[in-house]
């Protein structure tokens, strides 16, 4: 039986993601805390970790499934 990850651990991971991971848009670093993506990504990664499925392929899949509106218009980009 897998041990559940505590809410505090998800929050710590979200904070780390938000402070250290960014999207490079035209040479600008847009940190994920500013995009409000860090919480949902941390939750998804923790779910995969609990299931024993967290690996590079799964991380890439989660990130490629994220779509971000650019410029408030119809242009969208994926996180790779």
Biopython code that builds the backbone (N, CA, C, O; Angstrom):
import numpy as np
from Bio.PDB.StructureBuilder import StructureBuilder

atoms = [
    (1, "UNK", "N", (0.851, -1.175, 0.000)),
    (1, "UNK", "CA", (0.000, 0.000, 0.000)),
    (1, "UNK", "C", (0.898, 1.240, 0.000)),
    (1, "UNK", "O", (1.856, 1.316, 0.770)),
    (2, "UNK", "N", (0.592, 2.191, -0.849)),
    (2, "UNK", "CA", (1.409, 3.396, -0.914)),
    (2, "UNK", "C", (0.999, 4.373, 0.172)),
    (2, "UNK", "O", (-0.167, 4.462, 0.558)),
    (3, "UNK", "N", (1.977, 5.087, 0.643)),
    (3, "UNK", "CA", (1.741, 6.096, 1.662)),
    (3, "UNK", "C", (1.272, 7.372, 0.991)),
    (3, "UNK", "O", (1.853, 7.802, -0.005)),
    (4, "UNK", "N", (0.218, 7.985, 1.534)),
    (4, "UNK", "CA", (-0.288, 9.221, 0.940)),
    (4, "UNK", "C", (0.666, 10.375, 1.225)),
    (4, "UNK", "O", (1.249, 10.479, 2.304)),
    (5, "UNK", "N", (0.801, 11.217, 0.245)),
    (5, "UNK", "CA", (1.645, 12.398, 0.380)),
    (5, "UNK", "C", (0.836, 13.471, 1.084)),
    (5, "UNK", "O", (-0.296, 13.760, 0.698)),
    (6, "UNK", "N", (1.419, 14.061, 2.115)),
    (6, "UNK", "CA", (0.735, 15.074, 2.913)),
    (6, "UNK", "C", (0.530, 16.352, 2.117)),
    (6, "UNK", "O", (1.309, 16.678, 1.222)),
    (7, "UNK", "N", (-0.534, 17.069, 2.459)),
    (7, "UNK", "CA", (-0.837, 18.344, 1.809)),
    (7, "UNK", "C", (0.344, 19.293, 1.909)),
    (7, "UNK", "O", (0.638, 20.022, 0.962)),
    (8, "UNK", "N", (1.024, 19.291, 3.049)),
    (8, "UNK", "CA", (2.189, 20.160, 3.238)),
    (8, "UNK", "C", (3.284, 19.825, 2.220)),
    (8, "UNK", "O", (3.949, 20.721, 1.701)),
    (9, "UNK", "N", (3.466, 18.541, 1.940)),
    (9, "UNK", "CA", (4.474, 18.145, 0.952)),
    (9, "UNK", "C", (4.119, 18.642, -0.446)),
    (9, "UNK", "O", (4.996, 19.052, -1.207)),
    (10, "UNK", "N", (2.825, 18.603, -0.783)),
    (10, "UNK", "CA", (2.374, 19.124, -2.080)),
    (10, "UNK", "C", (2.629, 20.624, -2.133)),
    (10, "UNK", "O", (3.076, 21.143, -3.156)),
    (11, "UNK", "N", (2.349, 21.321, -1.040)),
    (11, "UNK", "CA", (2.568, 22.767, -0.994)),
    (11, "UNK", "C", (4.052, 23.111, -1.125)),
    (11, "UNK", "O", (4.409, 24.083, -1.790)),
    (12, "UNK", "N", (4.915, 22.315, -0.493)),
    (12, "UNK", "CA", (6.360, 22.550, -0.593)),
    (12, "UNK", "C", (6.821, 22.323, -2.028)),
    (12, "UNK", "O", (7.600, 23.113, -2.563)),
    (13, "UNK", "N", (6.344, 21.251, -2.654)),
    (13, "UNK", "CA", (6.693, 20.996, -4.058)),
    (13, "UNK", "C", (6.185, 22.122, -4.951)),
    (13, "UNK", "O", (6.899, 22.574, -5.847)),
    (14, "UNK", "N", (4.962, 22.576, -4.714)),
    (14, "UNK", "CA", (4.398, 23.678, -5.509)),
    (14, "UNK", "C", (5.247, 24.929, -5.366)),
    (14, "UNK", "O", (5.502, 25.626, -6.349)),
    (15, "UNK", "N", (5.686, 25.217, -4.147)),
    (15, "UNK", "CA", (6.529, 26.400, -3.932)),
    (15, "UNK", "C", (7.856, 26.261, -4.673)),
    (15, "UNK", "O", (8.333, 27.223, -5.275)),
    (16, "UNK", "N", (8.454, 25.068, -4.633)),
    (16, "UNK", "CA", (9.708, 24.839, -5.351)),
    (16, "UNK", "C", (9.529, 24.986, -6.861)),
    (16, "UNK", "O", (10.353, 25.600, -7.540)),
    (17, "UNK", "N", (8.451, 24.419, -7.370)),
    (17, "UNK", "CA", (8.166, 24.544, -8.805)),
    (17, "UNK", "C", (7.969, 26.014, -9.165)),
    (17, "UNK", "O", (8.526, 26.495, -10.152)),
    (18, "UNK", "N", (7.180, 26.722, -8.366)),
    (18, "UNK", "CA", (6.878, 28.120, -8.645)),
    (18, "UNK", "C", (8.081, 29.034, -8.620)),
    (18, "UNK", "O", (8.143, 30.013, -9.363)),
    (19, "UNK", "N", (9.045, 28.713, -7.757)),
    (19, "UNK", "CA", (10.226, 29.576, -7.604)),
    (19, "UNK", "C", (11.365, 29.217, -8.547)),
    (19, "UNK", "O", (12.214, 30.059, -8.840)),
    (20, "UNK", "N", (11.394, 27.976, -9.024)),
    (20, "UNK", "CA", (12.561, 27.516, -9.773)),
    (20, "UNK", "C", (12.312, 27.159, -11.221)),
    (20, "UNK", "O", (13.260, 27.046, -11.998)),
    (21, "UNK", "N", (11.067, 26.980, -11.601)),
    (21, "UNK", "CA", (10.757, 26.571, -12.970)),
    (21, "UNK", "C", (10.085, 27.741, -13.689)),
    (21, "UNK", "O", (9.212, 28.412, -13.139)),
    (22, "UNK", "N", (10.504, 27.963, -14.905)),
    (22, "UNK", "CA", (9.940, 29.076, -15.666)),
    (22, "UNK", "C", (9.687, 28.676, -17.104)),
    (22, "UNK", "O", (10.222, 27.689, -17.608)),
    (23, "UNK", "N", (8.856, 29.477, -17.745)),
    (23, "UNK", "CA", (8.592, 29.357, -19.178)),
    (23, "UNK", "C", (9.415, 30.450, -19.848)),
    (23, "UNK", "O", (9.371, 31.610, -19.438)),
    (24, "UNK", "N", (10.152, 30.082, -20.862)),
    (24, "UNK", "CA", (10.959, 31.061, -21.600)),
    (24, "UNK", "C", (10.127, 31.568, -22.774)),
    (24, "UNK", "O", (9.888, 30.844, -23.740)),
    (25, "UNK", "N", (9.694, 32.817, -22.675)),
    (25, "UNK", "CA", (8.886, 33.442, -23.726)),
    (25, "UNK", "C", (9.677, 34.638, -24.251)),
    (25, "UNK", "O", (9.844, 35.643, -23.559)),
    (26, "UNK", "N", (10.156, 34.512, -25.478)),
    (26, "UNK", "CA", (10.930, 35.579, -26.115)),
    (26, "UNK", "C", (12.048, 36.082, -25.192)),
    (26, "UNK", "O", (12.233, 37.285, -25.008)),
    (27, "UNK", "N", (12.786, 35.123, -24.617)),
    (27, "UNK", "CA", (13.917, 35.386, -23.720)),
    (27, "UNK", "C", (13.507, 35.987, -22.379)),
    (27, "UNK", "O", (14.365, 36.473, -21.642)),
    (28, "UNK", "N", (12.231, 35.965, -22.048)),
    (28, "UNK", "CA", (11.745, 36.393, -20.733)),
    (28, "UNK", "C", (11.495, 35.139, -19.911)),
    (28, "UNK", "O", (10.959, 34.155, -20.421)),
    (29, "UNK", "N", (11.877, 35.171, -18.651)),
    (29, "UNK", "CA", (11.615, 34.050, -17.760)),
    (29, "UNK", "C", (10.323, 34.321, -17.005)),
    (29, "UNK", "O", (10.274, 35.196, -16.141)),
    (30, "UNK", "N", (9.297, 33.583, -17.325)),
    (30, "UNK", "CA", (8.002, 33.694, -16.671)),
    (30, "UNK", "C", (7.878, 32.520, -15.702)),
    (30, "UNK", "O", (7.599, 31.390, -16.102)),
    (31, "UNK", "N", (8.093, 32.816, -14.411)),
    (31, "UNK", "CA", (8.081, 31.767, -13.398)),
    (31, "UNK", "C", (6.670, 31.226, -13.202)),
    (31, "UNK", "O", (5.690, 31.968, -13.273)),
    (32, "UNK", "N", (6.584, 29.918, -12.954)),
    (32, "UNK", "CA", (5.284, 29.264, -12.878)),
    (32, "UNK", "C", (4.421, 29.775, -11.730)),
    (32, "UNK", "O", (3.198, 29.649, -11.786)),
    (33, "UNK", "N", (5.029, 30.350, -10.689)),
    (33, "UNK", "CA", (4.199, 30.941, -9.627)),
    (33, "UNK", "C", (3.407, 32.125, -10.179)),
    (33, "UNK", "O", (2.293, 32.390, -9.729)),
    (34, "UNK", "N", (3.977, 32.834, -11.150)),
    (34, "UNK", "CA", (3.304, 33.988, -11.742)),
    (34, "UNK", "C", (2.206, 33.564, -12.718)),
    (34, "UNK", "O", (1.294, 34.339, -13.005)),
    (35, "UNK", "N", (2.293, 32.355, -13.219)),
    (35, "UNK", "CA", (1.275, 31.843, -14.132)),
    (35, "UNK", "C", (0.190, 31.068, -13.387)),
    (35, "UNK", "O", (-0.829, 30.688, -13.964)),
    (36, "UNK", "N", (0.424, 30.845, -12.107)),
    (36, "UNK", "CA", (-0.490, 30.077, -11.242)),
    (36, "UNK", "C", (-0.618, 28.629, -11.696)),
    (36, "UNK", "O", (-1.656, 28.001, -11.490)),
    (37, "UNK", "N", (0.429, 28.102, -12.309)),
    (37, "UNK", "CA", (0.442, 26.711, -12.746)),
    (37, "UNK", "C", (1.103, 25.786, -11.727)),
    (37, "UNK", "O", (0.924, 24.570, -11.792)),
    (38, "UNK", "N", (1.855, 26.342, -10.799)),
    (38, "UNK", "CA", (2.659, 25.524, -9.900)),
    (38, "UNK", "C", (1.831, 24.606, -8.996)),
    (38, "UNK", "O", (2.255, 23.483, -8.721)),
    (39, "UNK", "N", (0.676, 25.050, -8.533)),
    (39, "UNK", "CA", (-0.150, 24.228, -7.641)),
    (39, "UNK", "C", (-0.708, 23.006, -8.367)),
    (39, "UNK", "O", (-0.637, 21.891, -7.850)),
    (40, "UNK", "N", (-1.255, 23.210, -9.551)),
    (40, "UNK", "CA", (-1.852, 22.081, -10.274)),
    (40, "UNK", "C", (-0.778, 21.094, -10.731)),
    (40, "UNK", "O", (-0.998, 19.883, -10.714)),
    (41, "UNK", "N", (0.386, 21.610, -11.139)),
    (41, "UNK", "CA", (1.465, 20.711, -11.536)),
    (41, "UNK", "C", (1.954, 19.882, -10.351)),
    (41, "UNK", "O", (2.184, 18.680, -10.488)),
    (42, "UNK", "N", (2.114, 20.511, -9.198)),
    (42, "UNK", "CA", (2.560, 19.784, -8.005)),
    (42, "UNK", "C", (1.565, 18.690, -7.646)),
    (42, "UNK", "O", (1.964, 17.577, -7.305)),
    (43, "UNK", "N", (0.285, 18.993, -7.720)),
    (43, "UNK", "CA", (-0.739, 17.993, -7.407)),
    (43, "UNK", "C", (-0.666, 16.821, -8.381)),
    (43, "UNK", "O", (-0.773, 15.665, -7.971)),
    (44, "UNK", "N", (-0.487, 17.110, -9.655)),
    (44, "UNK", "CA", (-0.391, 16.038, -10.656)),
    (44, "UNK", "C", (0.854, 15.185, -10.439)),
    (44, "UNK", "O", (0.798, 13.959, -10.531)),
    (45, "UNK", "N", (1.979, 15.841, -10.150)),
    (45, "UNK", "CA", (3.216, 15.093, -9.926)),
    (45, "UNK", "C", (3.122, 14.238, -8.667)),
    (45, "UNK", "O", (3.625, 13.115, -8.648)),
    (46, "UNK", "N", (2.491, 14.746, -7.628)),
    (46, "UNK", "CA", (2.336, 13.975, -6.396)),
    (46, "UNK", "C", (1.414, 12.780, -6.601)),
    (46, "UNK", "O", (1.643, 11.714, -6.029)),
    (47, "UNK", "N", (0.377, 12.950, -7.409)),
    (47, "UNK", "CA", (-0.515, 11.832, -7.729)),
    (47, "UNK", "C", (0.259, 10.732, -8.457)),
    (47, "UNK", "O", (0.100, 9.549, -8.157)),
    (48, "UNK", "N", (1.093, 11.130, -9.409)),
    (48, "UNK", "CA", (1.921, 10.157, -10.126)),
    (48, "UNK", "C", (2.932, 9.499, -9.186)),
    (48, "UNK", "O", (3.192, 8.300, -9.288)),
    (49, "UNK", "N", (3.493, 10.279, -8.280)),
    (49, "UNK", "CA", (4.463, 9.750, -7.322)),
    (49, "UNK", "C", (3.810, 8.723, -6.404)),
    (49, "UNK", "O", (4.387, 7.670, -6.133)),
    (50, "UNK", "N", (2.612, 9.031, -5.930)),
    (50, "UNK", "CA", (1.888, 8.096, -5.071)),
    (50, "UNK", "C", (1.595, 6.785, -5.789)),
    (50, "UNK", "O", (1.631, 5.715, -5.181)),
    (51, "UNK", "N", (1.309, 6.874, -7.071)),
    (51, "UNK", "CA", (0.996, 5.678, -7.860)),
    (51, "UNK", "C", (2.254, 4.950, -8.332)),
    (51, "UNK", "O", (2.165, 3.885, -8.943)),
    (52, "UNK", "N", (3.418, 5.522, -8.048)),
    (52, "UNK", "CA", (4.670, 4.915, -8.478)),
    (52, "UNK", "C", (4.932, 5.079, -9.959)),
    (52, "UNK", "O", (5.686, 4.306, -10.549)),
    (53, "UNK", "N", (4.314, 6.082, -10.566)),
    (53, "UNK", "CA", (4.424, 6.289, -12.012)),
    (53, "UNK", "C", (5.255, 7.504, -12.404)),
    (53, "UNK", "O", (5.319, 7.846, -13.585)),
    (54, "UNK", "N", (5.887, 8.158, -11.447)),
    (54, "UNK", "CA", (6.622, 9.382, -11.764)),
    (54, "UNK", "C", (7.961, 9.034, -12.403)),
    (54, "UNK", "O", (8.844, 8.468, -11.759)),
    (55, "UNK", "N", (8.093, 9.376, -13.665)),
    (55, "UNK", "CA", (9.340, 9.194, -14.398)),
    (55, "UNK", "C", (9.430, 10.311, -15.434)),
    (55, "UNK", "O", (8.516, 11.125, -15.564)),
    (56, "UNK", "N", (10.524, 10.341, -16.158)),
    (56, "UNK", "CA", (10.751, 11.419, -17.124)),
    (56, "UNK", "C", (9.646, 11.486, -18.175)),
    (56, "UNK", "O", (9.203, 12.573, -18.547)),
    (57, "UNK", "N", (9.208, 10.339, -18.644)),
    (57, "UNK", "CA", (8.154, 10.319, -19.672)),
    (57, "UNK", "C", (6.853, 10.903, -19.132)),
    (57, "UNK", "O", (6.178, 11.658, -19.832)),
    (58, "UNK", "N", (6.498, 10.566, -17.905)),
    (58, "UNK", "CA", (5.271, 11.079, -17.307)),
    (58, "UNK", "C", (5.371, 12.585, -17.051)),
    (58, "UNK", "O", (4.406, 13.315, -17.275)),
    (59, "UNK", "N", (6.526, 13.050, -16.586)),
    (59, "UNK", "CA", (6.725, 14.487, -16.371)),
    (59, "UNK", "C", (6.569, 15.224, -17.693)),
    (59, "UNK", "O", (5.903, 16.257, -17.756)),
    (60, "UNK", "N", (7.175, 14.703, -18.738)),
    (60, "UNK", "CA", (7.063, 15.324, -20.062)),
    (60, "UNK", "C", (5.620, 15.344, -20.533)),
    (60, "UNK", "O", (5.171, 16.330, -21.118)),
    (61, "UNK", "N", (4.884, 14.260, -20.282)),
    (61, "UNK", "CA", (3.481, 14.193, -20.699)),
    (61, "UNK", "C", (2.639, 15.230, -19.961)),
    (61, "UNK", "O", (1.824, 15.924, -20.571)),
    (62, "UNK", "N", (2.839, 15.334, -18.642)),
    (62, "UNK", "CA", (2.083, 16.327, -17.857)),
    (62, "UNK", "C", (2.366, 17.728, -18.377)),
    (62, "UNK", "O", (1.447, 18.525, -18.562)),
    (63, "UNK", "N", (3.634, 18.025, -18.611)),
    (63, "UNK", "CA", (3.998, 19.358, -19.093)),
    (63, "UNK", "C", (3.463, 19.628, -20.494)),
    (63, "UNK", "O", (3.032, 20.744, -20.783)),
    (64, "UNK", "N", (3.483, 18.633, -21.362)),
    (64, "UNK", "CA", (2.988, 18.861, -22.721)),
    (64, "UNK", "C", (1.470, 19.026, -22.760)),
    (64, "UNK", "O", (0.936, 19.586, -23.717)),
    (65, "UNK", "N", (0.776, 18.547, -21.737)),
    (65, "UNK", "CA", (-0.675, 18.705, -21.664)),
    (65, "UNK", "C", (-1.096, 20.095, -21.185)),
    (65, "UNK", "O", (-2.272, 20.452, -21.271)),
    (66, "UNK", "N", (-0.138, 20.883, -20.680)),
    (66, "UNK", "CA", (-0.441, 22.225, -20.201)),
    (66, "UNK", "C", (-0.435, 23.181, -21.385)),
    (66, "UNK", "O", (0.504, 23.198, -22.181)),
    (67, "UNK", "N", (-1.484, 23.967, -21.490)),
    (67, "UNK", "CA", (-1.585, 24.956, -22.550)),
    (67, "UNK", "C", (-1.722, 26.334, -21.896)),
    (67, "UNK", "O", (-2.492, 26.510, -20.952)),
    (68, "UNK", "N", (-0.979, 27.287, -22.402)),
    (68, "UNK", "CA", (-0.924, 28.617, -21.813)),
    (68, "UNK", "C", (-1.319, 29.653, -22.851)),
    (68, "UNK", "O", (-0.778, 29.663, -23.957)),
    (69, "UNK", "N", (-2.260, 30.525, -22.502)),
    (69, "UNK", "CA", (-2.617, 31.627, -23.393)),
    (69, "UNK", "C", (-1.494, 32.652, -23.401)),
    (69, "UNK", "O", (-0.983, 33.033, -22.348)),
    (70, "UNK", "N", (-1.121, 33.088, -24.576)),
    (70, "UNK", "CA", (-0.061, 34.088, -24.713)),
    (70, "UNK", "C", (-0.648, 35.376, -25.261)),
    (70, "UNK", "O", (-1.313, 35.362, -26.297)),
    (71, "UNK", "N", (-0.419, 36.458, -24.597)),
    (71, "UNK", "CA", (-0.870, 37.751, -25.059)),
    (71, "UNK", "C", (-2.355, 37.969, -24.945)),
    (71, "UNK", "O", (-2.889, 38.893, -25.560)),
    (72, "UNK", "N", (-3.038, 37.146, -24.177)),
    (72, "UNK", "CA", (-4.474, 37.316, -23.967)),
    (72, "UNK", "C", (-5.298, 37.061, -25.221)),
    (72, "UNK", "O", (-6.484, 37.390, -25.271)),
    (73, "UNK", "N", (-4.673, 36.480, -26.223)),
    (73, "UNK", "CA", (-5.376, 36.240, -27.475)),
    (73, "UNK", "C", (-5.458, 34.778, -27.808)),
    (73, "UNK", "O", (-5.355, 33.919, -26.932)),
    (74, "UNK", "N", (-5.644, 34.497, -29.079)),
    (74, "UNK", "CA", (-5.840, 33.113, -29.501)),
    (74, "UNK", "C", (-4.549, 32.293, -29.550)),
    (74, "UNK", "O", (-4.600, 31.074, -29.718)),
    (75, "UNK", "N", (-3.399, 32.945, -29.406)),
    (75, "UNK", "CA", (-2.134, 32.221, -29.458)),
    (75, "UNK", "C", (-1.929, 31.430, -28.185)),
    (75, "UNK", "O", (-2.043, 31.976, -27.088)),
    (76, "UNK", "N", (-1.626, 30.142, -28.319)),
    (76, "UNK", "CA", (-1.415, 29.286, -27.155)),
    (76, "UNK", "C", (-0.101, 28.538, -27.357)),
    (76, "UNK", "O", (0.295, 28.232, -28.482)),
    (77, "UNK", "N", (0.556, 28.256, -26.254)),
    (77, "UNK", "CA", (1.782, 27.497, -26.300)),
    (77, "UNK", "C", (1.743, 26.400, -25.264)),
    (77, "UNK", "O", (1.047, 26.513, -24.254)),
    (78, "UNK", "N", (2.479, 25.353, -25.507)),
    (78, "UNK", "CA", (2.566, 24.242, -24.565)),
    (78, "UNK", "C", (3.904, 24.344, -23.836)),
    (78, "UNK", "O", (4.881, 24.882, -24.355)),
    (79, "UNK", "N", (3.912, 23.812, -22.626)),
    (79, "UNK", "CA", (5.166, 23.743, -21.855)),
    (79, "UNK", "C", (5.875, 22.469, -22.271)),
    (79, "UNK", "O", (5.277, 21.393, -22.255)),
    (80, "UNK", "N", (7.141, 22.576, -22.644)),
    (80, "UNK", "CA", (7.932, 21.388, -23.008)),
    (80, "UNK", "C", (9.046, 21.217, -22.014)),
    (80, "UNK", "O", (9.836, 20.280, -22.127)),
]
sb = StructureBuilder()
sb.init_structure("model")
sb.init_model(0)
sb.init_chain("A")
sb.init_seg("    ")
for serial, (resi, resn, name, xyz) in enumerate(atoms, 1):
    if name == "N":
        sb.init_residue(resn, " ", resi, " ")
    sb.init_atom(name, np.array(xyz, "f"), 0.0, 1.0, " ", f" {name:<3s}", serial, name[0])
structure = sb.get_structure()
